[in-house]
Amino acid sequence: AKEELFRMPDLRITLLCKKLNTNRTYISGIINEEFGESFNGFINRYRVEYAKKLMKDNPACDYSLDYLASESGFGSASSFIRAFKQIEDITPGKFLKG
C-alpha cells in the first residue's frame, strides 16, 4: 500500500526529509525547480486532487466541507476552500455542482 503522506494535516517538510533520508534544502530545491512552487503549494495540489477524486467518485454525496478537508489532509475547511479556489479557480461547492 502506498503512503499518502499529503493526507496528514501536520505534514511538514522535515518529516518528508526523514522519510526520504535527505535534507530540507534538497527537497525544497527540487520542488521549487521542478514544479515552480513551495512545499506547501505542492502538497496542497495533491490534497485538492484527492478531494476532487472523492467528489467525482461520489457525485451524489453530501460530504461536508469539513469532511472533505479532513480526508484530504487540510487542517480546516477554510484552508481547504482557500487552497481549492487558488488551484482550481472555483470553490469546492461550485466544483461539486459541476
Order of alpha helices (4+ residues) and beta strands (2+ residues): alpha-alpha-alpha-alpha-alpha-alpha
